[in-house]
Amino acid sequence: MSKTSSLTRRNLLKTMGLLAGGQVALRTLNPSLLIAEGPAPSSLAAGQFFINIVLSGGADGLYLFPPLGSGGNLFNILKARRPSIMSAMTAASVAIPGLSSEIGLHTNFRRKPAGMSSSVADLVAAGQARVLGRVGMAQLDGSHDSAMATLLTGLTSWNAGSSGHWVSRWMDAYAMQPTQVWRFGRQVGFPLTRSGALPISVDNLAQYQWNDRGSALGGSAEATRSFDVAKRLLDLQPNLSPHAEHLRTALEETIQTSNQLTPYRNQATRSDYTYLSPFRDAARVINRKIATADTSTTYVQLSFDGFDTHSSQAAGLDGASQMLADNLSVFYEELKNTAWSKTVVVISTEFGRKIPTGAESGSDHGWANNSLVLSGGLRSGAGALAGALPLASDLQNGNVLTTAIDQRQTFWEILEFLGHDPARVFTDHTPSQRLRLFGI
């Protein structure tokens, strides 16, 4: 890809969410697709592709990846405190087939889509996926805004302040070039810039809504019209302050970078992905790199909404997890004979959900979480769980799951897998407990 003409990567992608006059709901600020490319990995690198799936809203890892414990004791304690949302689950239904493990998977992750060779559970059993147990930020923070900022800046807490999105620090350290695709809603858009993100508002935006189809790589006529409308609205902004003018320019050039996606748009992929799946876009990027013998280190960030389950959690997460599981299976099938050994996929979210729900149909914001990492380069023979199980006393008496593994450690080890020095990115984090995810 060519570099942007007049705006460097440092202006395109910087801090996520430092707002003058208050915070903004950051779950609306994620690029629907972010691609970053850098120089080829060093000879010491095992990996090339890093796919970061951001589940916005705070996905309930205790529901998606429930602890079992010895003989199902932890699962039974958890279910007793969540009788409504876990009523249809049993310890046997979430156990991983063919593997004796104290961690489980939602039944949808055990489901093998038609025509696929492996379910997510099959990948876990084969040592190519692991559940990350009790991973979270160092401090409890139930705010979407500050938790997402912490997740994406890689700092200890929102109050610690931020000099940049951790991905931007990574880009600066390794001269990586970003391309962003945004959903435009009522605020038109938020570029990620070091000086902060402010909404660019317009008078008639109530009649304009960015269509999700325009946020994918499809290059549809609808997407083109959406870009044209956004550009026109930006041109009409009167009497902007210098700071707002800077942001307007940044957003204009962020829109222009969409043209850099053209080489990927017609790249062939499997036809099994769900409608408008961002996984198809990630596959287009990787397949294009393989077809052109492009060895650049590549980061792809995908965003999914719908995980803030204050109500109707079972129905909502059952549907969302099926979509996620099916697309992960197709994605593996796409790459298993080409790039799977040098690809890592990680699921990220701003926080978990509270342990007790009683008769409620949903759950409130929590703290630490269970999540998932998948790769053909994971360390063999390591088992299904990386991290820690909750304590029985926590599940019996606690309100939130406490953090055992700092979330930055996951990203730290992924950067090592890519042959990059994570100390140049996470400058305030020193590993105290390694997950030992990869066989490097």
MOFENBEL-V982479 format. One record per pair of residues at least 24 apart in sequence whose ideal C-beta (glycine too) atoms are under 7 Angstrom apart, sorted by the first residue. I is the first residue (numbers start at 0). J is the second residue. D is the distance in whole Angstrom. If there is no record, write none. Layout:
<<I,J,D> <I,J,D>>
This chain:
<<0,36,6> <0,176,7> <0,178,7> <0,259,5> <1,259,6> <2,176,6> <3,252,6> <3,256,6> <5,252,7> <6,249,6> <6,252,4> <8,170,5> <8,175,7> <8,176,6> <8,177,5> <9,171,6> <9,193,7> <10,192,6> <10,249,6> <11,177,5> <11,179,7> <11,190,7> <11,249,7> <11,253,6> <12,164,6> <12,166,7> <12,167,5> <12,170,6> <12,177,5> <12,191,5> <13,163,5> <13,164,6> <13,167,5> <13,191,5> <13,192,5> <13,193,4> <14,152,7> <14,161,5> <14,163,5> <14,164,6> <14,191,7> <14,193,6> <14,195,6> <15,148,6> <15,151,4> <15,152,7> <15,164,5> <15,191,6> <16,144,6> <16,147,7> <16,148,4> <16,196,6> <17,161,6> <17,195,4> <18,195,6> <18,196,7> <18,197,7> <19,195,6> <19,197,6> <22,144,4> <22,145,7> <23,144,7> <24,143,6> <24,144,6> <25,143,6> <25,144,5> <25,147,4> <25,148,6> <26,55,4> <26,56,6> <26,143,5> <26,147,6> <26,304,7> <27,184,6> <28,189,5> <28,196,7> <29,53,6> <29,55,6> <29,302,4> <30,179,4> <30,180,6> <30,181,6> <30,300,7> <30,302,7> <31,180,6> <31,181,7> <31,182,5> <31,214,4> <31,302,5> <32,180,4> <32,214,7> <32,277,6> <32,280,6> <32,301,6> <33,177,6> <33,179,5> <33,300,4> <34,177,7> <34,178,5> <34,284,6> <34,299,6> <35,166,6> <35,170,6> <35,175,5> <35,176,7> <35,177,5> <35,298,4> <36,175,6> <36,176,5> <36,295,5> <36,297,5> <37,173,5> <37,174,6> <37,175,3> <37,295,6> <37,296,5> <38,173,7> <38,174,6> <38,295,7> <38,296,7> <39,294,4> <39,295,6> <39,296,7> <40,296,5> <40,417,6> <40,418,4> <41,418,4> <43,418,5> <44,417,6> <44,418,3> <45,341,7> <45,376,5> <45,416,6> <45,437,7> <45,439,5> <46,341,5> <46,342,7> <46,343,6> <46,376,6> <46,416,4> <46,417,5> <47,294,7> <47,296,6> <47,297,6> <47,341,4> <48,285,6> <48,297,5> <48,338,6> <48,341,6> <48,342,4> <49,298,5> <49,343,6> <49,413,6> <49,417,6> <50,281,5> <50,299,5> <50,342,7> <50,344,4> <51,298,7> <51,300,5> <51,345,6> <51,347,6> <52,301,5> <52,303,7> <52,344,7> <52,345,7> <52,346,5> <52,347,7> <53,300,6> <53,301,7> <53,302,5> <53,347,5> <53,348,7> <54,303,5> <54,306,5> <54,346,6> <54,348,4> <55,302,6> <55,303,7> <55,304,5> <55,306,6> <56,304,7> <56,305,7> <56,306,4> <56,307,3> <57,306,6> <57,307,6> <57,348,6> <57,349,5> <57,350,5> <57,351,7> <57,352,6> <57,364,6> <58,306,4> <58,348,4> <59,308,6> <59,312,7> <59,316,6> <59,351,6> <59,352,4> <59,362,6> <60,351,5> <60,368,4> <60,369,3> <60,370,6> <61,351,6> <61,352,7> <61,369,6> <61,400,7> <62,105,7> <62,312,7> <62,316,6> <63,105,5> <63,316,7> <63,320,6> <64,102,6> <64,103,7> <64,104,6> <64,130,5> <64,369,4> <64,371,7> <65,93,5> <65,103,5> <66,101,7> <66,102,6> <66,388,5> <66,389,6> <67,94,7> <67,100,7> <67,101,5> <67,102,6> <67,103,5> <68,101,5> <68,388,6> <69,101,7> <72,391,7> <73,388,6> <73,389,7> <73,391,6> <73,394,6> <74,103,7> <76,391,6> <76,394,4> <76,395,6> <77,394,5> <80,354,6> <80,355,5> <80,394,7> <81,355,7> <81,356,5> <82,358,7> <83,356,6> <83,358,5> <83,359,6> <83,360,6> <84,312,5> <84,313,5> <84,356,6> <84,360,7> <84,362,7> <87,313,7> <95,120,5> <95,123,6> <95,124,6> <95,383,6> <96,120,6> <96,124,7> <97,124,5> <98,123,7> <98,124,5> <98,383,6> <100,382,7> <100,383,4> <100,384,7> <101,384,7> <101,388,6> <102,130,5> <102,132,6> <102,383,5> <102,384,5> <105,320,5> <107,317,7> <107,320,4> <107,321,4> <107,324,5> <108,320,7> <108,324,5> <110,324,6> <111,328,7> <112,271,7> <112,325,5> <112,328,5> <112,329,7> <114,271,6> <115,328,4> <115,329,6> <115,332,5> <116,332,6> <117,328,6> <117,331,6> <118,328,6> <119,324,5> <119,327,5> <119,328,7> <122,331,6> <122,373,6> <123,383,5> <126,377,6> <126,379,5> <126,380,7> <126,381,7> <127,373,6> <127,374,7> <127,375,6> <127,377,6> <128,371,6> <128,372,7> <128,373,4> <129,372,6> <129,377,6> <129,381,7> <129,383,6> <129,384,7> <129,385,5> <129,436,7> <130,369,6> <130,371,6> <130,383,6> <130,384,5> <131,369,7> <131,370,4> <131,371,7> <131,372,6> <131,385,5> <131,386,5> <131,409,6> <132,369,5> <132,384,5> <132,385,7> <132,386,4> <132,387,5> <132,388,6> <133,367,5> <133,386,5> <133,387,5> <133,389,6> <133,400,6> <133,402,6> <133,403,4> <133,404,6> <134,367,6> <134,368,6> <134,370,6> <134,386,6> <134,404,5> <134,406,5> <134,409,6> <135,350,7> <135,351,7> <135,366,6> <135,367,3> <135,368,6> <135,402,4> <135,406,6> <136,402,7> <136,406,6> <137,402,7> <137,405,6> <139,366,5> <139,399,7> <141,350,7> <141,364,4> <143,349,6> <146,349,4> <146,350,5> <147,349,5> <150,347,6> <150,349,5> <150,406,7> <153,407,5> <153,410,7> <153,424,7> <153,425,5> <154,427,7> <155,427,7> <163,193,6> <164,191,6> <165,410,7> <165,424,6> <165,425,7> <166,298,7> <167,191,7> <168,424,5> <169,424,5> <172,423,4> <172,424,6> <173,419,6> <178,256,5> <178,259,5> <178,260,6> <179,253,5> <179,256,6> <180,214,5> <180,257,6> <180,260,7> <181,214,7> <181,253,7> <182,209,5> <182,211,7> <182,214,5> <183,209,3> <183,225,7> <183,229,5> <184,208,7> <184,209,6> <187,229,6> <187,232,6> <188,229,7> <188,250,5> <190,246,6> <190,249,4> <190,250,5> <190,253,5> <192,246,6> <192,249,5> <194,242,7> <194,245,6> <197,243,6> <197,246,6> <199,233,6> <199,236,7> <199,246,7> <199,247,6> <199,250,6> <201,232,5> <201,235,7> <211,275,6> <212,275,7> <215,275,6> <215,280,6> <216,260,6> <216,263,6> <216,264,5> <216,280,5> <216,283,6> <217,264,7> <218,264,4> <226,254,6> <226,257,6> <229,254,6> <230,254,6> <262,287,6> <263,287,5> <268,333,6> <269,329,6> <269,332,7> <269,333,5> <271,329,5> <272,326,6> <272,329,5> <273,322,6> <273,325,6> <273,326,6> <276,326,5> <277,301,4> <278,326,4> <278,329,7> <278,330,5> <281,330,7> <282,330,6> <282,333,5> <285,334,6> <285,338,5> <285,342,7> <289,337,5> <289,338,6> <296,417,6> <306,348,6> <308,361,5> <308,362,6> <309,361,4> <309,363,7> <310,360,5> <310,361,4> <311,360,5> <311,361,6> <312,360,6> <312,361,4> <312,362,6> <327,373,7> <339,375,4> <340,375,4> <340,376,6> <341,376,7> <342,374,6> <342,375,7> <343,372,7> <343,374,4> <343,376,7> <343,413,5> <343,416,6> <344,373,4> <344,374,7> <345,372,5> <345,409,6> <345,413,7> <346,370,5> <346,371,5> <351,400,6> <353,398,6> <353,399,6> <354,394,6> <354,397,6> <354,398,6> <354,399,6> <354,400,6> <355,398,7> <365,399,4> <365,400,6> <366,399,4> <366,400,6> <366,401,6> <366,402,6> <367,400,4> <367,401,6> <367,402,4> <367,403,7> <368,400,7> <372,409,7> <372,436,6> <376,416,6> <376,437,5> <376,438,7> <377,436,6> <377,437,6> <378,435,6> <378,436,6> <378,437,6> <378,438,4> <379,438,6> <381,435,7> <385,434,5> <385,436,6> <386,434,6> <404,432,6> <404,434,6> <408,434,6> <409,434,7> <412,436,5> <412,437,6> <415,439,7>>
